[in-house]
């Protein structure tokens, strides 16, 4: 009878230790997933802001000033005779 009780106690001890390791592992994974979720939430906010800017850009009137600004900012163009200065490695 004592030998049987010893094995039962050892089995329960093993199950408790295994459960603790499993819980700790799951808690670490949950923390990692929460961090990933927060990062993704920030990305969603950034993309929503970008979409709002693009919507505003689409709704704005296309005039010569708009075309000149886009040519400068996105294509790197400049007006004839205009001199462009780059500081600190910015630009092309």
C-alpha positions as CSV (number, residue, x, y, z in Angstrom):
1,X,0.0,0.0,0.0
2,X,2.8,2.4,0.8
3,X,4.5,1.7,-2.6
4,X,1.2,2.6,-4.4
5,X,0.8,5.8,-2.5
6,X,4.3,6.8,-3.4
7,X,3.7,6.4,-7.1
8,X,0.4,8.3,-6.9
9,X,2.1,11.2,-5.0
10,X,5.0,11.2,-7.6
11,X,2.4,11.2,-10.4
12,X,0.6,14.2,-8.9
13,X,3.9,16.0,-8.3
14,X,4.9,15.4,-11.9
15,X,1.5,16.7,-13.1
16,X,1.8,19.8,-11.0
17,X,5.3,20.6,-12.2
18,X,4.3,20.0,-15.8
19,X,1.2,22.2,-15.4
20,X,3.4,25.0,-13.9
21,X,5.8,24.8,-16.9
22,X,2.8,24.8,-19.3
23,X,1.2,27.8,-17.6
24,X,4.5,29.8,-17.6
25,X,5.0,29.0,-21.3
26,X,1.5,30.0,-22.2
27,X,1.8,33.3,-20.2
28,X,5.0,34.2,-22.1
29,X,3.2,33.5,-25.4
30,X,0.3,35.6,-24.3
31,X,2.6,38.5,-23.5
32,X,4.3,38.2,-26.9
33,X,0.9,38.1,-28.6
34,X,-0.3,41.2,-26.7
35,X,2.9,43.1,-27.7
36,X,2.3,42.0,-31.4
37,X,-1.4,43.2,-31.1
38,X,-0.4,46.6,-29.7
39,X,2.1,47.0,-32.6
40,X,-0.5,46.0,-35.1
41,X,-2.9,48.5,-33.6
42,X,-0.4,51.3,-34.0
43,X,0.1,50.2,-37.6
44,X,-3.6,50.4,-38.2
45,X,-3.8,53.9,-36.8
46,X,-0.8,55.0,-39.0
47,X,-2.5,53.4,-42.1
48,X,-5.8,55.1,-41.3
49,X,-4.0,58.4,-41.1
50,X,-2.3,57.8,-44.4
51,X,-5.6,56.8,-46.0
52,X,-7.2,60.0,-44.7
53,X,-4.3,62.1,-46.2
54,X,-4.7,60.3,-49.5
55,X,-8.5,60.9,-49.5
56,X,-7.9,64.5,-48.8
57,X,-5.4,64.7,-51.6
58,X,-7.8,63.0,-54.0
59,X,-10.6,65.4,-53.1
60,X,-8.4,68.5,-53.5
61,X,-8.5,70.5,-56.7
62,X,-5.7,69.8,-59.2
63,X,-4.1,73.1,-60.2
64,X,-0.7,74.2,-61.3
65,X,0.5,74.7,-57.8
66,X,-0.5,71.1,-56.9
67,X,1.2,69.7,-59.9
68,X,4.4,71.7,-59.2
69,X,4.4,70.5,-55.5
70,X,3.9,66.8,-56.5
71,X,6.7,67.1,-59.2
72,X,9.1,68.5,-56.6
73,X,8.2,66.2,-53.7
74,X,7.7,62.9,-55.4
75,X,9.6,63.1,-58.7
76,X,12.5,65.4,-57.7
77,X,11.8,67.8,-60.5
78,X,12.5,71.6,-60.4
79,X,11.7,74.6,-62.4
80,X,14.1,75.7,-65.2
81,X,16.8,77.9,-63.8
82,X,16.0,76.9,-60.2
83,X,18.9,75.9,-58.1
84,X,18.4,73.1,-55.6
85,X,20.6,72.8,-52.5
86,X,20.8,69.6,-50.4
87,X,22.0,69.6,-46.8
88,X,23.2,66.7,-44.7
89,X,22.8,63.9,-47.1
90,X,19.1,64.7,-47.8
91,X,17.8,64.6,-51.3
92,X,19.3,62.8,-54.3
